Amino acid sequence: MLQYLLNLRGAGARVLIYHRFDPARRDALERQFAHLRRYYRPTSLAELGGMLANGVEPPRGTVVVTADDGYRDFYRVAYPLLRKYRIPATLFVSTGFVDGLCPLWVDRVTWCLGRGSAGRGLKENLKLLDPQARNAELAALEEATGRRLPHPVPPEFEACTWDELREMAADGMEIGAHTVTHPILSRMEDSTDEILESKKRIQEELQQAVLHFAYPNGLWRDFGVKEVRVARAHFATAVSAEPGWNHARTDRHQLYRTPASPEDALSVFARRLAGLGRAVRIGQLRPA
């Protein structure tokens, strides 16, 4: 079966999107990274962006690892394994989260309702609201449950520190922008400041260029032509959360990403990489 899956590796690149890294799943994550190193061609996002900018088809087996949000478990769990297996990666951070100005709003729901179906359902509904309406709903939820995420947040909800981000950046990790407060950009009247202020803040702290951007939540409904234009003007690449392959003609400011998690069994992880998991889309869906 493994050889069959490996034979399905065609031209084009996979960009993986991770979020959380449970220390209890470290061994499972290590098996995934070992699989990438043994059977694929781990590549940086900058290298992939350069290929696409020049109309070059990515080599067979090209895979880029990315993670969103900037939780501290990336530094504690994923980063040491990425170093061990010599896998380049990009971490997209929400700067208000890193600065301690605001927790990610999804964590406020988790604190109130836990990780069950009620919490997941409410998060999906809140994604459809503009930031002001969403914040009002969150305040009402906290009042109704009598639970408010404390400050500072518990370790489970901690962000990377700037010192940790500087350490990783100095070691070759790419740090990308992911807005200030992680809003759904399509629900905002003007999302430009959220995008550009996050870039500016990271550059101030790391003293290096920020080349990459990730649209929060990242489905087609979550950003539009306006946001793509801003990304194209200020970043070398931008990534969605729509799954699929990235080819020479894929818009490098609307790159496809395939979901991955340490919770996935290696067989599931391998099938998804080979295009046998969640539906695969090829080509560009959104003009800009």
MIVO-860883 format. One line per field, with one value per residue: y, x, z of N, C-alpha, C in turn; residue in three letters. Coordinates in nm, 3 decimals, padded with zeros to 5 digits, m for minus. Each point is the difference from the previous one (the first is absolute). Layout:
npy	(Y	...)
npx	(X	...)
npz	(Z	...)
capy	(Y	...)
capx	(X	...)
capz	(Z	...)
cpy	(Y	...)
cpx	(X	...)
cpz	(Z	...)
residuo	(ALA	...)
# end
This chain:
npy	(m00.120	00.000	m00.103	m00.050	00.040	m00.049	m00.100	00.043	00.015	00.095	00.065	00.109	00.098	m00.070	00.083	m00.048	m00.009	00.028	m00.034	m00.108	m00.004	m00.095	00.034	m00.040	00.078	00.026	m00.123	00.028	00.120	m00.061	m00.090	00.104	00.065	m00.115	m00.015	00.128	m00.013	m00.115	00.044	00.118	00.115	00.005	00.104	00.109	00.079	00.058	m00.122	m00.047	00.109	m00.020	m00.128	00.026	00.087	m00.105	m00.042	m00.038	m00.117	m00.006	m00.043	m00.122	m00.009	00.119	00.021	00.093	00.016	00.027	00.097	00.006	00.129	m00.089	m00.109	00.006	m00.085	00.096	00.096	m00.048	m00.023	00.089	00.114	m00.065	m00.047	00.119	00.042	m00.097	00.023	00.116	00.033	00.077	00.110	00.036	00.087	m00.002	00.123	m00.003	00.123	00.027	m00.123	00.018	00.118	m00.096	00.066	m00.116	m00.088	m00.109	00.058	m00.091	00.046	00.115	m00.049	m00.047	00.114	00.052	m00.063	00.008	m00.120	m00.006	m00.065	00.034	m00.017	m00.114	m00.030	00.047	m00.058	m00.101	00.012	00.012	m00.093	m00.010	00.044	00.129	00.054	00.110	m00.059	m00.051	00.115	00.054	m00.093	00.025	00.131	m00.018	m00.073	00.088	00.093	m00.069	m00.027	00.131	m00.016	00.052	m00.013	m00.051	00.106	m00.055	m00.045	m00.107	m00.085	m00.064	00.125	m00.027	00.120	m00.018	00.013	00.130	m00.028	m00.078	00.096	00.087	m00.086	m00.024	00.130	00.014	m00.102	00.097	m00.003	m00.015	00.126	m00.040	00.093	00.018	00.130	00.100	m00.004	m00.050	00.109	m00.019	00.009	m00.097	m00.008	00.054	00.125	00.004	m00.096	00.108	00.074	m00.088	00.007	00.131	00.021	m00.116	00.032	00.122	m00.056	m00.099	00.089	00.072	m00.112	m00.047	00.124	m00.052	m00.018	00.033	m00.120	m00.054	m00.026	m00.023	m00.022	00.069	m00.119	00.092	m00.017	m00.037	m00.043	m00.028	00.010	00.118	00.052	00.079	m00.107	m00.065	00.110	00.013	m00.128	00.015	00.109	m00.084	m00.112	m00.087	m00.048	m00.059	m00.053	m00.086	m00.050	00.030	m00.127	m00.044	m00.023	00.037	00.059	m00.009	m00.028	m00.063	00.079	00.054	00.077	m00.122	m00.030	m00.122	m00.036	m00.106	m00.027	00.022	m00.108	00.021	00.040	00.029	m00.118	m00.067	m00.100	00.073	00.031	m00.125	m00.043	00.087	m00.029	m00.126	00.074	m00.091	00.113	00.117	00.042	m00.032	00.124	00.015	00.097	00.110	00.023	00.086	00.072	00.066)
npx	(00.083	00.107	00.049	m00.123	m00.004	00.121	m00.049	m00.093	00.120	m00.079	00.013	00.053	m00.036	00.020	m00.088	00.062	m00.116	00.083	m00.057	m00.047	00.084	m00.088	00.064	m00.124	m00.004	00.101	m00.017	m00.130	00.027	00.082	m00.096	m00.083	00.081	00.015	m00.131	m00.017	00.088	m00.059	m00.125	00.016	m00.028	00.030	m00.081	00.073	m00.083	00.113	00.051	m00.110	m00.008	00.131	m00.027	m00.106	00.079	00.079	m00.122	00.073	m00.020	m00.058	00.117	m00.002	m00.104	m00.015	00.041	m00.088	00.066	m00.124	m00.004	m00.123	m00.013	00.094	m00.075	00.023	m00.102	m00.005	00.037	m00.087	m00.091	m00.050	00.042	00.013	m00.118	m00.042	00.064	m00.052	m00.110	00.054	m00.116	00.009	m00.037	m00.128	00.018	m00.132	00.030	m00.098	00.035	m00.129	m00.007	00.103	m00.053	m00.091	m00.031	m00.008	m00.073	00.027	m00.092	00.052	00.107	m00.061	m00.033	00.121	00.042	m00.097	00.024	00.133	00.050	m00.119	m00.108	m00.043	00.121	00.016	m00.126	00.020	00.118	m00.061	m00.096	00.092	00.049	m00.131	00.044	m00.034	00.123	m00.072	m00.074	00.112	00.062	m00.111	00.001	00.129	m00.023	m00.103	00.080	00.097	m00.092	m00.048	00.124	00.018	00.048	00.113	00.056	00.074	00.054	00.119	00.001	m00.073	00.095	m00.115	m00.024	00.120	00.043	00.071	00.114	00.024	00.050	m00.104	m00.079	00.070	m00.004	m00.126	m00.026	00.081	m00.080	m00.059	m00.074	m00.093	m00.007	m00.126	m00.067	m00.082	00.015	m00.067	m00.130	00.045	m00.040	m00.126	00.093	m00.071	00.004	00.111	m00.029	00.104	00.058	00.029	m00.047	m00.098	00.006	00.002	m00.084	m00.052	00.011	m00.045	m00.089	m00.016	m00.001	m00.077	m00.062	m00.013	m00.025	m00.102	00.011	m00.127	00.019	m00.060	m00.121	m00.074	m00.099	m00.046	m00.005	00.014	m00.130	m00.050	m00.090	00.124	00.027	00.032	m00.042	m00.066	m00.021	m00.036	m00.063	m00.043	m00.031	m00.053	m00.045	m00.019	m00.032	00.097	m00.065	m00.116	m00.045	m00.078	m00.120	m00.010	m00.042	00.118	00.034	00.124	m00.034	00.071	m00.124	00.020	m00.099	00.121	m00.104	m00.025	00.110	m00.010	m00.070	00.066	m00.113	00.069	00.015	00.066	m00.127	00.050	m00.056	00.114	m00.087	m00.069	00.107	00.041	m00.121	m00.005	00.124	m00.042	m00.088	00.004	00.025	00.001	m00.112	00.059	00.046	m00.008	00.092	m00.033	m00.062	00.086	m00.060	00.111)
npz	(00.000	00.083	m00.069	00.010	00.128	00.017	m00.070	00.087	00.053	m00.039	m00.114	00.050	00.080	00.109	00.052	00.107	00.063	00.098	00.117	00.064	00.107	00.025	00.113	00.031	m00.109	00.080	00.046	m00.002	00.053	00.082	00.008	00.011	00.083	00.063	m00.016	00.036	00.096	00.024	m00.019	00.057	m00.055	00.131	m00.018	m00.001	00.066	00.043	00.010	00.057	00.076	00.014	00.016	00.076	00.063	m00.020	00.037	00.105	m00.060	00.121	00.043	m00.049	00.082	m00.059	00.123	00.034	00.114	00.036	00.090	00.046	00.024	00.028	00.022	00.130	m00.018	m00.094	00.084	00.085	m00.093	m00.088	00.053	00.116	m00.037	m00.032	00.106	00.073	m00.070	00.037	00.056	m00.108	00.061	m00.012	00.098	m00.017	00.043	00.090	m00.036	m00.001	m00.048	m00.082	m00.027	00.010	m00.112	m00.061	00.069	m00.064	m00.079	m00.081	00.065	m00.021	m00.120	m00.027	00.057	m00.072	m00.116	00.012	m00.029	00.058	m00.042	00.121	00.051	m00.065	00.030	00.124	00.000	m00.061	00.089	00.093	m00.078	00.006	00.118	m00.005	00.013	m00.023	m00.094	m00.050	00.023	m00.049	m00.095	m00.014	00.010	m00.081	m00.075	00.018	m00.021	m00.105	m00.032	00.027	m00.123	00.040	m00.118	00.097	00.060	m00.018	m00.125	00.023	00.039	00.008	00.040	00.046	m00.034	m00.110	00.062	00.003	00.119	00.019	m00.045	00.073	00.098	m00.027	m00.009	00.106	00.027	m00.071	00.112	m00.095	00.040	m00.018	m00.066	00.105	m00.028	00.056	m00.032	m00.115	m00.063	m00.032	m00.090	m00.055	00.133	m00.047	00.038	00.082	m00.068	m00.071	00.101	00.009	m00.132	m00.026	00.100	m00.036	m00.127	00.022	00.081	m00.085	m00.099	00.081	00.032	m00.122	m00.040	m00.065	m00.131	m00.014	m00.052	00.107	m00.049	00.109	m00.087	00.106	00.052	m00.094	00.024	m00.118	00.088	00.046	m00.127	m00.053	m00.113	00.086	00.078	m00.110	m00.035	00.125	00.005	m00.120	00.056	00.104	m00.065	00.018	00.107	m00.024	00.113	m00.062	00.029	m00.129	00.004	m00.037	m00.126	00.011	m00.114	m00.109	m00.035	00.117	00.037	00.009	m00.023	m00.050	00.063	m00.050	00.108	00.035	00.067	00.111	00.075	00.114	00.000	m00.119	m00.021	00.001	00.004	00.088	00.070	m00.021	00.028	00.099	00.033	m00.018	00.066	00.098	00.066	00.064	m00.056	m00.113	00.001	m00.129	00.002	m00.060	00.115	00.054	m00.096	m00.027)
capy	(00.120	00.118	00.023	00.050	00.140	00.077	00.008	00.101	00.132	00.060	00.135	00.088	00.006	00.005	00.086	m00.051	00.099	m00.047	00.103	m00.029	m00.107	m00.058	m00.075	m00.143	m00.056	00.027	m00.115	m00.006	00.107	m00.040	m00.097	00.076	00.071	m00.101	m00.038	00.107	00.002	m00.121	m00.027	00.122	00.104	00.116	00.122	00.121	00.076	00.096	m00.070	m00.028	00.126	00.036	m00.085	00.041	00.134	m00.018	m00.094	m00.131	m00.105	m00.058	m00.139	m00.106	m00.022	00.123	00.025	00.112	m00.008	00.127	m00.007	00.128	00.062	00.036	m00.060	m00.034	m00.142	m00.014	00.013	m00.105	m00.136	m00.015	00.057	m00.093	m00.109	00.057	00.009	m00.135	m00.059	00.098	00.036	00.143	00.023	00.137	00.019	00.123	00.043	00.115	00.078	00.036	m00.119	m00.008	00.114	m00.013	00.100	m00.068	m00.141	m00.033	m00.003	m00.140	m00.053	00.046	m00.098	m00.126	00.016	00.000	m00.116	m00.121	m00.036	m00.086	00.041	00.131	00.100	00.001	00.059	00.145	00.061	00.010	00.106	00.130	00.036	00.066	00.133	00.101	m00.002	00.064	m00.091	m00.119	00.033	00.012	m00.137	m00.059	00.058	m00.060	m00.138	00.002	00.036	m00.109	m00.116	00.039	m00.037	00.094	m00.044	00.088	00.062	m00.069	m00.120	m00.127	m00.048	m00.061	00.104	00.095	00.026	00.015	00.132	00.059	m00.059	m00.132	00.022	00.044	m00.118	m00.086	00.073	m00.003	m00.137	m00.024	m00.013	00.117	00.050	00.074	00.079	m00.067	00.110	00.039	m00.060	m00.120	00.014	m00.049	00.124	00.032	00.056	00.133	00.105	00.026	m00.096	00.030	00.023	m00.129	m00.072	00.071	00.023	m00.123	m00.004	00.103	m00.038	m00.108	00.056	00.076	m00.088	m00.095	00.073	m00.064	00.013	m00.097	m00.028	m00.090	00.034	m00.102	00.053	m00.071	m00.103	m00.031	m00.054	00.103	00.093	00.077	00.113	00.034	00.060	00.112	m00.052	m00.057	00.112	00.048	m00.101	00.002	00.122	00.012	m00.128	m00.087	m00.104	m00.003	m00.136	m00.023	m00.127	m00.090	m00.107	m00.026	00.004	00.127	m00.022	00.116	00.107	00.037	00.135	m00.015	00.075	m00.077	m00.137	m00.102	m00.071	m00.126	m00.009	m00.105	00.009	m00.114	m00.095	m00.091	m00.119	00.012	m00.045	00.111	00.104	m00.041	00.004	00.140	00.053	m00.057	00.046	m00.096	00.035	00.104	00.032	00.075	00.096	00.040	00.121	00.122	00.016	00.138	00.098	00.123)
capx	(m00.083	00.086	00.060	m00.107	m00.021	00.116	m00.005	m00.097	00.059	00.019	00.056	m00.080	00.044	m00.092	00.032	m00.073	m00.039	m00.020	m00.040	00.041	00.098	m00.016	00.119	m00.029	00.002	00.133	00.049	m00.075	00.053	00.133	m00.018	m00.037	00.117	00.093	m00.057	00.030	00.142	00.042	m00.067	m00.038	00.101	m00.039	00.044	m00.047	m00.102	00.070	00.047	m00.117	m00.046	00.092	m00.031	m00.125	00.021	00.070	m00.074	00.067	m00.078	00.072	00.040	m00.080	00.018	00.024	m00.092	00.033	m00.067	m00.037	m00.088	m00.068	m00.043	00.112	m00.004	00.132	00.030	00.084	00.139	00.037	m00.019	00.029	00.128	00.112	m00.008	00.035	00.147	00.055	m00.017	00.048	m00.117	m00.034	m00.142	m00.045	m00.097	m00.077	m00.039	m00.087	00.088	m00.068	00.011	00.138	00.021	m00.079	m00.107	m00.129	00.008	m00.077	m00.139	m00.048	00.035	m00.102	m00.109	00.046	00.002	m00.139	m00.081	00.078	00.035	m00.104	m00.073	m00.064	00.103	00.037	m00.110	m00.005	00.113	m00.035	m00.100	00.062	00.082	m00.086	m00.034	00.106	00.068	m00.076	m00.109	00.061	00.045	m00.119	m00.044	00.097	m00.025	m00.124	00.033	00.076	m00.092	m00.096	00.068	00.078	00.140	00.074	00.138	00.080	00.122	00.044	m00.075	00.061	00.103	m00.060	m00.037	00.109	00.066	00.145	00.052	00.084	00.133	m00.006	m00.011	00.132	00.087	m00.034	00.031	00.145	00.034	m00.048	m00.144	m00.068	m00.112	m00.089	m00.106	m00.131	m00.081	00.021	m00.099	m00.055	m00.139	m00.036	00.024	m00.114	m00.106	00.043	m00.013	00.135	00.089	00.139	00.083	00.025	00.103	00.128	00.053	00.065	00.130	00.085	00.037	00.098	00.125	00.058	00.055	00.099	00.098	00.018	m00.118	m00.108	m00.028	m00.114	m00.123	m00.106	m00.135	m00.062	m00.097	00.060	m00.085	m00.032	m00.099	00.059	00.076	m00.047	00.093	00.067	00.109	00.102	00.075	00.091	00.105	00.088	00.081	00.088	00.058	00.044	m00.102	m00.108	m00.054	m00.138	m00.016	m00.067	00.095	00.029	00.138	00.050	00.073	00.071	m00.095	m00.080	00.025	00.080	m00.065	m00.119	00.050	m00.080	00.064	m00.063	00.003	00.078	m00.006	00.058	m00.107	m00.021	00.082	00.093	m00.066	m00.085	00.093	00.058	m00.105	m00.033	00.111	m00.008	m00.121	m00.109	m00.078	m00.099	m00.008	00.114	m00.035	00.117	m00.022	m00.035	m00.144	m00.041	00.080	00.032)
capz	(00.000	00.006	m00.130	m00.086	00.032	m00.045	m00.146	m00.037	00.011	m00.131	00.003	00.083	00.139	00.112	00.113	00.116	00.101	00.137	00.096	00.136	00.015	00.133	00.039	00.010	m00.135	m00.057	m00.076	m00.126	m00.085	m00.046	m00.110	m00.119	m00.051	m00.054	m00.128	m00.095	m00.031	m00.071	m00.127	m00.071	m00.016	00.080	m00.067	00.066	m00.072	m00.085	m00.119	m00.082	m00.058	m00.107	m00.116	m00.063	m00.057	m00.128	m00.084	00.005	00.063	00.113	m00.021	00.058	00.143	00.076	00.112	00.087	00.130	00.063	00.117	00.020	00.125	00.086	00.133	00.053	m00.019	m00.119	00.043	00.095	m00.053	m00.143	m00.042	00.017	m00.098	m00.130	m00.001	m00.003	m00.134	m00.097	m00.080	00.010	00.028	00.020	00.107	m00.016	00.134	00.024	00.086	00.124	00.082	00.050	00.088	00.121	00.000	m00.012	m00.035	m00.120	00.042	00.009	00.132	00.095	m00.011	00.060	00.144	00.049	m00.039	m00.022	m00.138	m00.055	m00.120	00.021	m00.022	m00.142	m00.076	00.023	m00.072	m00.142	m00.014	00.026	m00.115	m00.097	00.050	m00.002	00.130	00.107	00.039	00.059	00.134	00.084	00.029	00.093	00.132	00.052	00.036	00.124	00.109	00.022	00.057	00.116	m00.024	m00.082	m00.012	00.086	m00.052	m00.123	m00.034	00.042	m00.095	m00.120	m00.096	m00.014	m00.128	00.000	00.035	m00.106	00.010	m00.065	m00.144	m00.047	m00.001	m00.114	m00.123	m00.016	m00.039	m00.135	m00.007	m00.056	00.080	m00.087	00.062	00.007	00.052	00.139	00.091	m00.062	m00.043	m00.133	m00.075	m00.087	00.083	00.041	m00.101	m00.049	00.066	m00.036	00.119	00.066	m00.074	m00.006	00.134	00.047	m00.067	00.059	00.137	m00.006	m00.050	00.110	00.102	m00.053	m00.080	m00.130	m00.086	00.013	m00.141	m00.020	00.071	00.001	00.023	00.111	m00.034	m00.129	m00.106	m00.100	00.055	00.110	m00.053	m00.133	m00.096	00.067	00.083	m00.089	m00.056	00.104	00.015	m00.118	00.003	00.117	00.039	m00.109	m00.013	00.098	00.001	00.042	00.067	m00.094	m00.032	m00.141	m00.047	m00.052	m00.125	m00.054	m00.033	00.118	00.053	00.122	00.107	00.038	00.001	00.067	00.110	00.038	00.147	00.065	00.146	00.071	00.033	m00.114	m00.012	m00.112	m00.122	m00.044	m00.044	m00.128	m00.102	m00.030	m00.079	m00.134	m00.067	00.016	00.117	m00.029	m00.143	m00.053	m00.104	m00.078	m00.075	00.073	00.005	00.024	m00.075	00.069)
cpy	(00.126	00.030	00.053	00.149	00.085	00.015	00.107	00.142	00.058	00.131	00.091	m00.013	m00.004	00.103	m00.047	00.113	m00.073	00.116	m00.029	m00.123	m00.050	m00.077	m00.150	m00.069	00.023	m00.116	m00.013	00.107	m00.039	m00.102	00.071	00.070	m00.097	m00.048	00.105	m00.002	m00.120	m00.008	00.124	00.098	00.122	00.127	00.120	00.067	00.102	m00.067	m00.033	00.127	00.045	m00.082	00.053	00.139	m00.009	m00.102	m00.139	m00.100	m00.060	m00.146	m00.098	m00.015	00.124	00.021	00.115	m00.015	00.141	m00.028	00.139	00.036	00.041	m00.052	m00.047	m00.148	m00.025	00.003	m00.121	m00.140	m00.013	00.044	m00.095	m00.115	00.049	00.014	m00.139	m00.058	00.097	00.036	00.150	00.018	00.149	00.002	00.136	00.042	00.119	00.085	00.048	m00.113	m00.010	00.114	m00.010	00.099	m00.064	m00.148	m00.022	m00.022	m00.142	m00.059	00.048	m00.094	m00.130	00.008	m00.009	m00.134	m00.129	m00.027	m00.091	00.061	00.137	00.112	00.010	00.066	00.149	00.071	00.019	00.111	00.139	00.045	00.077	00.144	00.097	00.007	00.060	m00.091	m00.125	00.027	00.016	m00.138	m00.069	00.053	m00.059	m00.144	m00.005	00.035	m00.115	m00.119	00.034	m00.034	00.102	m00.044	00.093	00.060	00.004	m00.132	m00.124	m00.051	m00.058	00.103	00.101	00.013	m00.011	00.140	00.054	m00.056	m00.137	00.013	00.047	m00.118	m00.087	00.068	m00.001	m00.136	m00.037	m00.020	00.128	00.036	00.089	00.071	m00.071	00.095	00.029	m00.079	m00.123	00.015	m00.077	00.122	00.040	00.061	00.142	00.100	00.031	m00.086	00.035	00.017	m00.131	m00.075	00.069	00.028	m00.126	m00.015	00.097	m00.041	m00.111	00.053	00.082	m00.091	m00.088	00.067	m00.076	00.011	m00.111	m00.022	m00.071	00.039	m00.117	00.066	m00.076	m00.086	m00.049	m00.069	00.112	00.103	00.101	00.116	00.022	00.064	00.113	m00.048	m00.060	00.112	00.057	m00.098	00.004	00.122	m00.003	m00.130	m00.079	m00.113	00.027	m00.134	m00.002	m00.124	m00.094	m00.108	m00.016	00.005	00.140	m00.027	00.130	00.117	00.037	00.141	m00.014	00.087	m00.059	m00.148	m00.092	m00.062	m00.120	m00.016	m00.118	00.022	m00.118	m00.103	m00.102	m00.122	00.014	m00.043	00.110	00.112	m00.033	00.006	00.144	00.065	m00.047	00.041	m00.094	00.029	00.095	00.040	00.092	00.092	00.044	00.126	00.117	00.020	00.144	00.095	00.123	00.081)
cpx	(00.087	00.061	m00.103	m00.023	00.115	00.001	m00.097	00.056	00.024	00.074	m00.097	00.044	m00.119	00.052	m00.088	m00.032	m00.028	m00.050	00.057	00.090	m00.003	00.127	m00.022	00.004	00.136	00.050	m00.071	00.049	00.137	m00.010	m00.039	00.120	00.104	m00.048	00.029	00.146	00.041	m00.056	m00.030	00.118	m00.045	00.069	m00.052	m00.108	00.064	00.047	m00.117	m00.051	00.089	m00.024	m00.123	00.012	00.065	m00.066	00.060	m00.089	00.079	00.036	m00.094	00.033	00.027	m00.107	00.053	m00.081	m00.028	m00.086	m00.056	m00.013	00.117	m00.008	00.140	00.033	00.074	00.147	00.044	m00.004	00.048	00.142	00.118	m00.002	00.031	00.152	00.062	m00.003	00.035	m00.111	m00.024	m00.149	m00.026	m00.105	m00.067	m00.055	m00.094	00.067	m00.067	00.003	00.140	00.028	m00.076	m00.113	m00.138	00.024	m00.069	m00.145	m00.055	00.032	m00.097	m00.120	00.039	m00.001	m00.140	m00.072	00.079	00.019	m00.105	m00.071	m00.065	00.100	00.039	m00.108	m00.008	00.114	m00.033	m00.103	00.062	00.089	m00.080	m00.033	00.116	00.060	m00.079	m00.111	00.055	00.043	m00.117	m00.053	00.093	m00.020	m00.126	00.023	00.073	m00.088	m00.093	00.066	00.075	00.147	00.064	00.146	00.091	00.120	00.102	m00.074	00.069	00.098	m00.055	m00.026	00.111	00.049	00.151	00.035	00.081	00.142	00.004	m00.010	00.133	00.098	m00.028	00.035	00.150	00.048	m00.055	m00.149	m00.059	m00.119	m00.086	m00.110	m00.135	m00.103	00.034	m00.092	m00.069	m00.149	m00.025	m00.002	m00.119	m00.116	00.034	m00.023	00.135	00.098	00.148	00.089	00.031	00.115	00.135	00.059	00.066	00.137	00.097	00.049	00.106	00.135	00.070	00.070	00.114	00.110	00.036	m00.130	m00.101	m00.056	m00.132	m00.118	m00.097	m00.133	m00.064	m00.118	00.021	m00.084	m00.038	m00.098	00.063	00.088	m00.043	00.108	00.079	00.120	00.111	00.086	00.098	00.115	00.098	00.093	00.106	00.070	00.043	m00.099	m00.111	m00.071	m00.145	m00.003	m00.084	00.101	00.022	00.148	00.034	00.092	00.061	m00.095	m00.091	00.039	00.074	m00.052	m00.135	00.038	m00.095	00.080	m00.084	00.006	00.082	m00.007	00.074	m00.104	m00.022	00.091	00.090	m00.065	m00.090	00.086	00.056	m00.102	m00.033	00.110	m00.008	m00.126	m00.117	m00.086	m00.109	00.008	00.113	m00.047	00.127	m00.035	m00.039	m00.150	m00.044	00.087	00.027	00.098)
cpz	(00.000	m00.136	m00.099	00.024	m00.052	m00.151	m00.048	00.008	m00.139	00.011	00.075	00.144	00.095	00.101	00.115	00.097	00.132	00.086	00.139	00.005	00.145	00.036	00.010	m00.136	m00.068	m00.085	m00.133	m00.096	m00.054	m00.113	m00.129	m00.061	m00.056	m00.137	m00.106	m00.042	m00.085	m00.141	m00.083	m00.007	00.081	m00.053	00.078	m00.084	m00.092	m00.129	m00.093	m00.067	m00.115	m00.126	m00.073	m00.062	m00.138	m00.091	m00.004	00.071	00.116	m00.026	00.069	00.149	00.083	00.106	00.084	00.130	00.050	00.123	00.024	00.147	00.090	00.141	00.042	m00.017	m00.132	00.040	00.083	m00.061	m00.144	m00.036	00.024	m00.101	m00.141	m00.013	m00.015	m00.141	m00.112	m00.099	00.016	00.024	00.013	00.110	m00.020	00.136	m00.005	00.107	00.129	00.100	00.062	00.098	00.132	00.010	m00.004	m00.027	m00.134	00.041	00.010	00.136	00.106	m00.004	00.067	00.151	00.059	m00.021	m00.018	m00.148	m00.065	m00.117	00.017	m00.026	m00.146	m00.084	00.018	m00.072	m00.147	m00.022	00.019	m00.115	m00.105	00.039	m00.019	00.140	00.115	00.050	00.067	00.144	00.096	00.039	00.099	00.142	00.063	00.043	00.134	00.119	00.034	00.070	00.128	m00.013	m00.094	m00.002	00.079	m00.074	00.113	m00.020	00.056	m00.106	m00.129	m00.110	m00.025	m00.143	00.018	00.050	m00.117	00.005	m00.066	m00.151	m00.058	m00.008	m00.122	m00.132	m00.026	m00.045	m00.137	m00.013	m00.060	00.088	m00.089	00.078	m00.012	00.062	00.146	00.092	m00.057	m00.037	m00.130	m00.091	m00.086	00.078	00.047	m00.112	m00.062	00.079	m00.017	00.122	00.072	m00.068	00.016	00.138	00.056	m00.064	00.066	00.138	00.000	m00.045	00.109	00.099	m00.053	m00.081	m00.127	m00.078	00.029	m00.140	m00.024	00.088	m00.010	00.032	00.117	m00.044	m00.143	m00.105	m00.096	00.055	00.096	m00.046	m00.143	m00.085	00.065	00.081	m00.084	m00.060	00.102	00.017	m00.117	00.002	00.109	00.041	m00.123	m00.024	00.102	m00.014	00.049	00.089	m00.085	m00.041	m00.149	m00.029	m00.049	m00.118	m00.050	m00.026	00.117	00.044	00.132	00.113	00.036	00.005	00.076	00.114	00.041	00.151	00.049	00.150	00.060	00.042	m00.112	00.011	m00.122	m00.131	m00.057	m00.057	m00.138	m00.113	m00.040	m00.084	m00.144	m00.075	00.011	00.122	m00.037	m00.146	m00.043	m00.111	m00.070	m00.078	00.087	m00.006	00.009	m00.082	00.085	m00.080)
residuo	(MET	LEU	GLN	TYR	LEU	LEU	ASN	LEU	ARG	GLY	ALA	GLY	ALA	ARG	VAL	LEU	ILE	TYR	HIS	ARG	PHE	ASP	PRO	ALA	ARG	ARG	ASP	ALA	LEU	GLU	ARG	GLN	PHE	ALA	HIS	LEU	ARG	ARG	TYR	TYR	ARG	PRO	THR	SER	LEU	ALA	GLU	LEU	GLY	GLY	MET	LEU	ALA	ASN	GLY	VAL	GLU	PRO	PRO	ARG	GLY	THR	VAL	VAL	VAL	THR	ALA	ASP	ASP	GLY	TYR	ARG	ASP	PHE	TYR	ARG	VAL	ALA	TYR	PRO	LEU	LEU	ARG	LYS	TYR	ARG	ILE	PRO	ALA	THR	LEU	PHE	VAL	SER	THR	GLY	PHE	VAL	ASP	GLY	LEU	CYS	PRO	LEU	TRP	VAL	ASP	ARG	VAL	THR	TRP	CYS	LEU	GLY	ARG	GLY	SER	ALA	GLY	ARG	GLY	LEU	LYS	GLU	ASN	LEU	LYS	LEU	LEU	ASP	PRO	GLN	ALA	ARG	ASN	ALA	GLU	LEU	ALA	ALA	LEU	GLU	GLU	ALA	THR	GLY	ARG	ARG	LEU	PRO	HIS	PRO	VAL	PRO	PRO	GLU	PHE	GLU	ALA	CYS	THR	TRP	ASP	GLU	LEU	ARG	GLU	MET	ALA	ALA	ASP	GLY	MET	GLU	ILE	GLY	ALA	HIS	THR	VAL	THR	HIS	PRO	ILE	LEU	SER	ARG	MET	GLU	ASP	SER	THR	ASP	GLU	ILE	LEU	GLU	SER	LYS	LYS	ARG	ILE	GLN	GLU	GLU	LEU	GLN	GLN	ALA	VAL	LEU	HIS	PHE	ALA	TYR	PRO	ASN	GLY	LEU	TRP	ARG	ASP	PHE	GLY	VAL	LYS	GLU	VAL	ARG	VAL	ALA	ARG	ALA	HIS	PHE	ALA	THR	ALA	VAL	SER	ALA	GLU	PRO	GLY	TRP	ASN	HIS	ALA	ARG	THR	ASP	ARG	HIS	GLN	LEU	TYR	ARG	THR	PRO	ALA	SER	PRO	GLU	ASP	ALA	LEU	SER	VAL	PHE	ALA	ARG	ARG	LEU	ALA	GLY	LEU	GLY	ARG	ALA	VAL	ARG	ILE	GLY	GLN	LEU	ARG	PRO	ALA)
# end
